[in-house]
Amino acid sequence: MTELQMQLKAFLLWTLLLVPPFALTALNLWNLFAECSGRRKLAPRLFAGLSMGIGAAEYFLLFCAWFYSGKDYDEATYAFQTHNLIDSAHALSFWLPVLVGIVGLVLLLWCRPEQLSPLVSAGAVAGVLVGNIMQILLAVQIAGQVDLHRFLDWYFYLYHGNLLLLSAMGIRRHIAGQTRLLRERQTVYRQRWLLRLYQFLEKTSHFRLAAFLLVLPLAAVLEIVLILCGQGADGTVQAFTQTADWTFSQQLPPPPLEYEGHYLCTVAAGGHRKLVRPLRLGYRRGAVIVVNRQLAVANAFEELLQERLPRLHRLVRHFYDNHGYPLSQKITTPFRADLVYLLMKPLEWLFAAVLYLFDPAPECRIARQYTVQKK
């Protein structure tokens, strides 16, 4: 195969991957405005199906290529990987509302209003809104890792935008169809509040505000199902927060697998949080590490020693390099990390005393440790 043929195949492959999402977005925009203005629509069901199918496939492939590691926050990954976007223990709390939203969107886009009973219609509209809440949360969750300077990263939000377009089109179409059916059937309302509700639906069918009234009942049912499945009342919150590396993440991950740091890094990341008290994330030799007070004080002491007594620092560094990393390989449980942390406490106090004795601004030196990412 010649170089020209390889370039041609690569061009065709990228064209097949990049062009359809933008073309389908343009068609969905046209169909949404045509729905509102009464113009002729262009096979809306076909293009909606292609948008959902092709978009989901490309979203999944792009996410796997960029981020996927298959590991939760408490497992070590390589530096170029990220932890799971959704906590696996609470994944049902995310996927169940998403599934309800997909089913609701399919019903609204592929079924005529007269084919659905009132209860199914209400459930479909509410399901779409619940599904949209979840996908908006997902879009915010990935924002911390998505770099909009990379062209391909725009595809994540392009898919989220298309789902919102299809949802708006489906809800508007369905509510307008329901009000049209009521007019055609010349329904007689025996109670005045029903007549007012119908008039409200008819007036708001173009901007879909009435659909929001249906969300709370469905959300309550989903919450009951999730509690019965053992996900807990806050399962959805836990699904997003019991993660690392993402927008809503509240957990600190272990050091990266290829990172050969000293054992105090392992202690800060591997010990029980209430004891070792991790403060923040930092950088060391291009890798992201967990920093606690003990680690920062030890490194500040080493920095001071290097400035004032460079020969002694070289001897200490040589001893540490020979014994620190092998020791870190033995810290394989939180309890071992806690034990090393407690054994190092006297040295930490000694290091702090030296800093306060010989450094005019000891806390400034401690605070700046591991704050700069060196390339």
One Martini backbone bead per residue (centre of mass of N, CA, C, O) as a GRO file, in nm:
protein
  375
    1MET     BB    1   0.094   0.038   0.025
    2THR     BB    2   0.074   0.351  -0.032
    3GLU     BB    3   0.088   0.664   0.098
    4LEU     BB    4  -0.158   0.776  -0.055
    5GLN     BB    5  -0.358   0.554   0.031
    6MET     BB    6  -0.333   0.601   0.334
    7GLN     BB    7  -0.426   0.898   0.329
    8LEU     BB    8  -0.703   0.841   0.201
    9LYS     BB    9  -0.811   0.655   0.424
   10ALA     BB   10  -0.779   0.857   0.654
   11PHE     BB   11  -0.966   1.071   0.532
   12LEU     BB   12  -1.222   0.892   0.518
   13LEU     BB   13  -1.238   0.824   0.817
   14TRP     BB   14  -1.258   1.115   0.926
   15THR     BB   15  -1.510   1.187   0.764
   16LEU     BB   16  -1.700   0.970   0.893
   17LEU     BB   17  -1.659   1.085   1.190
   18LEU     BB   18  -1.707   1.415   1.151
   19VAL     BB   19  -1.954   1.484   0.965
   20PRO     BB   20  -2.225   1.357   1.072
   21PRO     BB   21  -2.270   1.524   1.335
   22PHE     BB   22  -2.304   1.802   1.191
   23ALA     BB   23  -2.529   1.722   0.994
   24LEU     BB   24  -2.735   1.627   1.211
   25THR     BB   25  -2.752   1.895   1.360
   26ALA     BB   26  -2.868   2.061   1.128
   27LEU     BB   27  -3.123   1.884   1.089
   28ASN     BB   28  -3.237   1.918   1.376
   29LEU     BB   29  -3.269   2.223   1.363
   30TRP     BB   30  -3.462   2.228   1.128
   31ASN     BB   31  -3.687   2.048   1.256
   32LEU     BB   32  -3.746   2.229   1.499
   33PHE     BB   33  -3.829   2.488   1.338
   34ALA     BB   34  -4.042   2.342   1.165
   35GLU     BB   35  -4.227   2.264   1.402
   36CYS     BB   36  -4.289   2.572   1.480
   37SER     BB   37  -4.350   2.693   1.167
   38GLY     BB   38  -4.467   2.463   0.951
   39ARG     BB   39  -4.261   2.328   0.801
   40ARG     BB   40  -4.078   2.112   0.628
   41LYS     BB   41  -3.967   1.806   0.710
   42LEU     BB   42  -3.663   1.587   0.746
   43ALA     BB   43  -3.685   1.299   0.850
   44PRO     BB   44  -3.693   1.299   1.179
   45ARG     BB   45  -3.671   0.999   1.271
   46LEU     BB   46  -3.417   0.917   1.122
   47PHE     BB   47  -3.223   1.144   1.234
   48ALA     BB   48  -3.270   1.080   1.528
   49GLY     BB   49  -3.162   0.789   1.524
   50LEU     BB   50  -2.879   0.859   1.414
   51SER     BB   51  -2.798   1.051   1.644
   52MET     BB   52  -2.819   0.847   1.878
   53GLY     BB   53  -2.638   0.620   1.761
   54ILE     BB   54  -2.381   0.763   1.651
   55GLY     BB   55  -2.330   0.941   1.897
   56ALA     BB   56  -2.290   0.715   2.107
   57ALA     BB   57  -2.056   0.569   1.966
   58GLU     BB   58  -1.855   0.813   1.951
   59TYR     BB   59  -1.856   0.883   2.249
   60PHE     BB   60  -1.746   0.613   2.350
   61LEU     BB   61  -1.483   0.602   2.182
   62LEU     BB   62  -1.367   0.875   2.275
   63PHE     BB   63  -1.365   0.816   2.577
   64CYS     BB   64  -1.179   0.567   2.567
   65ALA     BB   65  -0.937   0.714   2.429
   66TRP     BB   66  -0.906   0.942   2.660
   67PHE     BB   67  -1.007   0.802   2.971
   68TYR     BB   68  -1.031   0.503   3.008
   69SER     BB   69  -0.983   0.241   3.288
   70GLY     BB   70  -1.192   0.086   3.500
   71LYS     BB   71  -1.142   0.267   3.768
   72ASP     BB   72  -1.163   0.358   4.071
   73TYR     BB   73  -1.051   0.589   4.302
   74ASP     BB   74  -0.895   0.344   4.483
   75GLU     BB   75  -0.730   0.308   4.217
   76ALA     BB   76  -0.458   0.271   4.033
   77THR     BB   77  -0.313   0.467   3.775
   78TYR     BB   78  -0.214   0.607   3.509
   79ALA     BB   79  -0.133   0.927   3.419
   80PHE     BB   80  -0.317   0.907   3.139
   81GLN     BB   81  -0.545   0.838   3.332
   82THR     BB   82  -0.876   0.783   3.447
   83HIS     BB   83  -1.130   0.756   3.635
   84ASN     BB   84  -1.430   0.693   3.690
   85LEU     BB   85  -1.707   0.879   3.617
   86ILE     BB   86  -1.872   0.648   3.760
   87ASP     BB   87  -1.966   0.489   4.025
   88SER     BB   88  -2.006   0.150   4.037
   89ALA     BB   89  -2.187   0.127   4.303
   90HIS     BB   90  -2.387   0.377   4.159
   91ALA     BB   91  -2.475   0.327   3.856
   92LEU     BB   92  -2.787   0.287   3.869
   93SER     BB   93  -2.848   0.593   3.946
   94PHE     BB   94  -2.779   0.671   3.645
   95TRP     BB   95  -2.898   0.459   3.431
   96LEU     BB   96  -3.202   0.463   3.493
   97PRO     BB   97  -3.270   0.759   3.409
   98VAL     BB   98  -3.153   0.729   3.125
   99LEU     BB   99  -3.343   0.504   3.029
  100VAL     BB  100  -3.603   0.662   3.072
  101GLY     BB  101  -3.527   0.890   2.872
  102ILE     BB  102  -3.503   0.714   2.617
  103VAL     BB  103  -3.787   0.596   2.617
  104GLY     BB  104  -3.935   0.868   2.610
  105LEU     BB  105  -3.810   0.972   2.342
  106VAL     BB  106  -3.909   0.743   2.161
  107LEU     BB  107  -4.212   0.788   2.209
  108LEU     BB  108  -4.225   1.088   2.108
  109LEU     BB  109  -4.092   1.037   1.813
  110TRP     BB  110  -4.254   0.744   1.722
  111CYS     BB  111  -4.529   0.846   1.844
  112ARG     BB  112  -4.844   0.914   1.845
  113PRO     BB  113  -5.058   1.064   2.055
  114GLU     BB  114  -5.303   0.850   2.002
  115GLN     BB  115  -5.119   0.592   2.102
  116LEU     BB  116  -5.125   0.725   2.387
  117SER     BB  117  -5.172   0.731   2.699
  118PRO     BB  118  -5.185   0.954   2.947
  119LEU     BB  119  -4.975   0.815   3.135
  120VAL     BB  120  -4.756   0.765   2.919
  121SER     BB  121  -4.722   1.057   2.833
  122ALA     BB  122  -4.633   1.168   3.106
  123GLY     BB  123  -4.389   0.974   3.143
  124ALA     BB  124  -4.232   1.060   2.889
  125VAL     BB  125  -4.186   1.356   2.955
  126ALA     BB  126  -4.054   1.313   3.233
  127GLY     BB  127  -3.825   1.126   3.136
  128VAL     BB  128  -3.682   1.332   2.957
  129LEU     BB  129  -3.617   1.535   3.182
  130VAL     BB  130  -3.453   1.344   3.360
  131GLY     BB  131  -3.245   1.268   3.143
  132ASN     BB  132  -3.141   1.563   3.105
  133ILE     BB  133  -3.029   1.602   3.384
  134MET     BB  134  -2.815   1.377   3.362
  135GLN     BB  135  -2.666   1.485   3.102
  136ILE     BB  136  -2.585   1.756   3.227
  137LEU     BB  137  -2.420   1.641   3.459
  138LEU     BB  138  -2.223   1.495   3.270
  139ALA     BB  139  -2.116   1.748   3.124
  140VAL     BB  140  -2.000   1.871   3.388
  141GLN     BB  141  -1.817   1.635   3.479
  142ILE     BB  142  -1.619   1.654   3.210
  143ALA     BB  143  -1.506   1.952   3.214
  144GLY     BB  144  -1.226   1.905   3.368
  145GLN     BB  145  -1.109   1.725   3.100
  146VAL     BB  146  -1.201   1.907   2.884
  147ASP     BB  147  -1.051   2.035   2.577
  148LEU     BB  148  -1.147   2.299   2.364
  149HIS     BB  149  -0.874   2.301   2.192
  150ARG     BB  150  -0.985   2.034   2.109
  151PHE     BB  151  -1.175   1.932   1.858
  152LEU     BB  152  -1.290   1.651   1.961
  153ASP     BB  153  -1.417   1.761   2.234
  154TRP     BB  154  -1.678   1.884   2.103
  155TYR     BB  155  -1.837   1.611   2.070
  156PHE     BB  156  -1.954   1.585   2.347
  157TYR     BB  157  -2.143   1.848   2.325
  158LEU     BB  158  -2.285   1.779   2.065
  159TYR     BB  159  -2.451   1.544   2.182
  160HIS     BB  160  -2.593   1.694   2.408
  161GLY     BB  161  -2.730   1.899   2.219
  162ASN     BB  162  -2.897   1.692   2.055
  163LEU     BB  163  -3.067   1.586   2.290
  164LEU     BB  164  -3.205   1.859   2.343
  165LEU     BB  165  -3.333   1.892   2.066
  166LEU     BB  166  -3.501   1.629   2.066
  167SER     BB  167  -3.659   1.693   2.322
  168ALA     BB  168  -3.795   1.953   2.228
  169MET     BB  169  -3.935   1.827   1.983
  170GLY     BB  170  -4.096   1.600   2.129
  171ILE     BB  171  -4.252   1.773   2.337
  172ARG     BB  172  -4.385   1.972   2.145
  173ARG     BB  173  -4.528   1.765   1.966
  174HIS     BB  174  -4.696   1.626   2.192
  175ILE     BB  175  -4.851   1.865   2.313
  176ALA     BB  176  -4.975   1.960   2.049
  177GLY     BB  177  -5.122   1.690   1.993
  178GLN     BB  178  -5.301   1.685   2.247
  179THR     BB  179  -5.454   1.953   2.197
  180ARG     BB  180  -5.567   1.866   1.923
  181LEU     BB  181  -5.733   1.625   2.027
  182LEU     BB  182  -5.918   1.789   2.215
  183ARG     BB  183  -6.046   1.955   1.992
  184GLU     BB  184  -6.152   1.722   1.810
  185ARG     BB  185  -6.326   1.588   2.057
  186GLN     BB  186  -6.479   1.797   2.222
  187THR     BB  187  -6.427   1.839   2.514
  188VAL     BB  188  -6.606   1.816   2.821
  189TYR     BB  189  -6.596   2.017   3.109
  190ARG     BB  190  -6.710   1.984   3.442
  191GLN     BB  191  -6.448   2.130   3.536
  192ARG     BB  192  -6.281   2.424   3.560
  193TRP     BB  193  -5.979   2.329   3.609
  194LEU     BB  194  -5.961   2.164   3.345
  195LEU     BB  195  -6.000   2.398   3.151
  196ARG     BB  196  -5.754   2.562   3.250
  197LEU     BB  197  -5.543   2.345   3.190
  198TYR     BB  198  -5.593   2.330   2.889
  199GLN     BB  199  -5.534   2.629   2.827
  200PHE     BB  200  -5.245   2.617   2.928
  201LEU     BB  201  -5.142   2.401   2.733
  202GLU     BB  202  -5.212   2.556   2.474
  203LYS     BB  203  -5.031   2.810   2.535
  204THR     BB  204  -4.755   2.622   2.610
  205SER     BB  205  -4.681   2.433   2.358
  206HIS     BB  206  -4.435   2.616   2.247
  207PHE     BB  207  -4.257   2.614   2.552
  208ARG     BB  208  -4.294   2.362   2.767
  209LEU     BB  209  -4.367   2.419   3.079
  210ALA     BB  210  -4.576   2.197   3.169
  211ALA     BB  211  -4.378   1.948   3.178
  212PHE     BB  212  -4.246   2.004   3.465
  213LEU     BB  213  -4.491   1.887   3.641
  214LEU     BB  214  -4.393   1.566   3.582
  215VAL     BB  215  -4.125   1.504   3.740
  216LEU     BB  216  -4.165   1.439   4.047
  217PRO     BB  217  -4.316   1.168   4.037
  218LEU     BB  218  -4.091   1.012   3.885
  219ALA     BB  219  -3.860   1.071   4.082
  220ALA     BB  220  -3.991   0.922   4.320
  221VAL     BB  221  -4.002   0.643   4.192
  222LEU     BB  222  -3.697   0.613   4.138
  223GLU     BB  223  -3.609   0.640   4.433
  224ILE     BB  224  -3.751   0.386   4.536
  225VAL     BB  225  -3.608   0.184   4.352
  226LEU     BB  226  -3.316   0.250   4.450
  227ILE     BB  227  -3.356   0.179   4.745
  228LEU     BB  228  -3.442  -0.122   4.692
  229CYS     BB  229  -3.145  -0.165   4.541
  230GLY     BB  230  -2.925  -0.018   4.745
  231GLN     BB  231  -2.845   0.300   4.669
  232GLY     BB  232  -2.998   0.508   4.807
  233ALA     BB  233  -3.106   0.836   4.846
  234ASP     BB  234  -2.793   0.935   4.730
  235GLY     BB  235  -2.699   0.782   4.467
  236THR     BB  236  -2.658   1.007   4.254
  237VAL     BB  237  -2.451   1.168   4.409
  238GLN     BB  238  -2.246   0.934   4.448
  239ALA     BB  239  -2.189   0.877   4.146
  240PHE     BB  240  -2.030   1.165   4.118
  241THR     BB  241  -1.848   1.189   4.399
  242GLN     BB  242  -1.724   0.882   4.400
  243THR     BB  243  -1.464   1.031   4.265
  244ALA     BB  244  -1.197   1.102   4.029
  245ASP     BB  245  -1.100   1.391   3.818
  246TRP     BB  246  -1.373   1.545   3.849
  247THR     BB  247  -1.594   1.788   3.912
  248PHE     BB  248  -1.760   1.620   4.158
  249SER     BB  249  -1.523   1.526   4.300
  250GLN     BB  250  -1.418   1.388   4.651
  251GLN     BB  251  -1.166   1.213   4.575
  252LEU     BB  252  -0.853   1.066   4.641
  253PRO     BB  253  -0.604   0.930   4.473
  254PRO     BB  254  -0.369   0.739   4.404
  255PRO     BB  255  -0.084   0.700   4.284
  256PRO     BB  256   0.062   0.645   4.014
  257LEU     BB  257   0.205   0.362   3.887
  258GLU     BB  258   0.477   0.503   3.758
  259TYR     BB  259   0.529   0.623   4.028
  260GLU     BB  260   0.853   0.694   4.203
  261GLY     BB  261   0.806   0.759   4.506
  262HIS     BB  262   0.799   0.823   4.816
  263TYR     BB  263   0.654   0.708   5.109
  264LEU     BB  264   0.496   0.972   5.183
  265CYS     BB  265   0.311   0.961   4.939
  266THR     BB  266   0.178   0.692   5.013
  267VAL     BB  267   0.067   0.785   5.285
  268ALA     BB  268  -0.112   1.027   5.189
  269ALA     BB  269  -0.287   0.831   4.992
  270GLY     BB  270  -0.330   0.547   5.183
  271GLY     BB  271  -0.445   0.660   5.423
  272HIS     BB  272  -0.644   0.766   5.651
  273ARG     BB  273  -0.791   1.066   5.639
  274LYS     BB  274  -0.823   1.134   5.952
  275LEU     BB  275  -0.508   1.103   5.991
  276VAL     BB  276  -0.335   1.214   5.733
  277ARG     BB  277  -0.463   1.457   5.599
  278PRO     BB  278  -0.537   1.556   5.315
  279LEU     BB  279  -0.514   1.862   5.125
  280ARG     BB  280  -0.396   1.798   4.825
  281LEU     BB  281  -0.283   1.844   4.512
  282GLY     BB  282   0.021   1.758   4.328
  283TYR     BB  283   0.365   1.789   4.201
  284ARG     BB  284   0.594   1.517   4.073
  285ARG     BB  285   0.760   1.457   3.802
  286GLY     BB  286   0.471   1.491   3.636
  287ALA     BB  287   0.303   1.396   3.882
  288VAL     BB  288   0.025   1.314   4.065
  289ILE     BB  289  -0.028   1.402   4.408
  290VAL     BB  290  -0.058   1.360   4.752
  291VAL     BB  291  -0.097   1.616   5.006
  292ASN     BB  292   0.044   1.664   5.321
  293ARG     BB  293   0.190   1.796   5.590
  294GLN     BB  294   0.426   1.596   5.618
  295LEU     BB  295   0.530   1.614   5.326
  296ALA     BB  296   0.576   1.923   5.314
  297VAL     BB  297   0.777   1.943   5.548
  298ALA     BB  298   0.993   1.746   5.440
  299ASN     BB  299   1.047   1.901   5.174
  300ALA     BB  300   1.123   2.172   5.302
  301PHE     BB  301   1.366   2.064   5.456
  302GLU     BB  302   1.524   1.965   5.208
  303GLU     BB  303   1.543   2.243   5.073
  304LEU     BB  304   1.701   2.380   5.302
  305LEU     BB  305   1.939   2.182   5.303
  306GLN     BB  306   2.028   2.239   5.010
  307GLU     BB  307   2.096   2.543   5.060
  308ARG     BB  308   2.290   2.518   5.323
  309LEU     BB  309   2.371   2.178   5.294
  310PRO     BB  310   2.462   2.012   5.021
  311ARG     BB  311   2.633   1.771   5.120
  312LEU     BB  312   2.430   1.657   5.324
  313HIS     BB  313   2.200   1.624   5.120
  314ARG     BB  314   2.333   1.406   4.944
  315LEU     BB  315   2.343   1.190   5.164
  316VAL     BB  316   2.044   1.184   5.233
  317ARG     BB  317   1.940   1.128   4.945
  318HIS     BB  318   2.084   0.860   4.906
  319PHE     BB  319   1.950   0.712   5.138
  320TYR     BB  320   1.656   0.759   5.050
  321ASP     BB  321   1.668   0.627   4.765
  322ASN     BB  322   1.748   0.336   4.882
  323HIS     BB  323   1.490   0.319   5.111
  324GLY     BB  324   1.216   0.456   5.036
  325TYR     BB  325   1.099   0.292   4.795
  326PRO     BB  326   1.101   0.004   4.915
  327LEU     BB  327   0.908   0.085   5.145
  328SER     BB  328   0.663   0.172   4.965
  329GLN     BB  329   0.607  -0.128   4.862
  330LYS     BB  330   0.496  -0.214   5.166
  331ILE     BB  331   0.257  -0.002   5.137
  332THR     BB  332  -0.061  -0.177   5.095
  333THR     BB  333  -0.213  -0.041   5.339
  334PRO     BB  334  -0.371   0.177   5.547
  335PHE     BB  335  -0.236   0.074   5.812
  336ARG     BB  336   0.057   0.108   5.722
  337ALA     BB  337   0.036   0.408   5.664
  338ASP     BB  338  -0.040   0.490   5.950
  339LEU     BB  339   0.217   0.384   6.090
  340VAL     BB  340   0.421   0.561   5.938
  341TYR     BB  341   0.298   0.830   6.019
  342LEU     BB  342   0.347   0.795   6.328
  343LEU     BB  343   0.660   0.743   6.311
  344MET     BB  344   0.707   1.036   6.162
  345LYS     BB  345   0.626   1.257   6.367
  346PRO     BB  346   0.893   1.335   6.509
  347LEU     BB  347   1.031   1.429   6.244
  348GLU     BB  348   0.828   1.646   6.171
  349TRP     BB  349   0.884   1.820   6.423
  350LEU     BB  350   1.182   1.859   6.364
  351PHE     BB  351   1.153   1.995   6.088
  352ALA     BB  352   0.980   2.231   6.188
  353ALA     BB  353   1.186   2.345   6.388
  354VAL     BB  354   1.406   2.410   6.179
  355LEU     BB  355   1.240   2.601   6.008
  356TYR     BB  356   1.172   2.806   6.242
  357LEU     BB  357   1.484   2.866   6.298
  358PHE     BB  358   1.604   2.920   5.970
  359ASP     BB  359   1.328   3.041   5.859
  360PRO     BB  360   1.153   3.335   5.793
  361ALA     BB  361   0.922   3.151   5.602
  362PRO     BB  362   0.798   2.854   5.662
  363GLU     BB  363   0.498   2.845   5.552
  364CYS     BB  364   0.565   2.926   5.265
  365ARG     BB  365   0.745   2.684   5.201
  366ILE     BB  366   0.533   2.465   5.262
  367ALA     BB  367   0.300   2.566   5.064
  368ARG     BB  368   0.483   2.537   4.784
  369GLN     BB  369   0.478   2.245   4.777
  370TYR     BB  370   0.386   2.094   4.483
  371THR     BB  371   0.260   2.351   4.294
  372VAL     BB  372   0.451   2.280   4.048
  373GLN     BB  373   0.455   2.187   3.713
  374LYS     BB  374   0.707   1.991   3.581
  375LYS     BB  375   0.835   1.928   3.247
   0.00000   0.00000   0.00000
